[in-house]
Amino acid sequence: MAKTVIEVKKNPNENNTSVLRRFSRRIQESNIIPKVKGSRYNERKESKLKVKKSALKRMNRRKEIEKLKKLGKIK
């Protein structure tokens, strides 16, 4: 993620709360917070091989359950 520098200098005759308000307004205008929150819990996609293996496991499990149902071992 590219770094964005936001600088707010205190003007003479300006109190701390107005400087803080100006800083927070600049941050909201630059859309930094939504970008950070969006990438915060970003997870990688599973590899194609892993997806295929899990699909094959599910198929085999379903076949085994159907087989056991036919034999009457499970309800």
Long-range contacts (C-beta under 8 A, 24 or more apart in sequence): 1-35, 1-36, 1-39, 4-30, 4-32, 6-30, 6-32
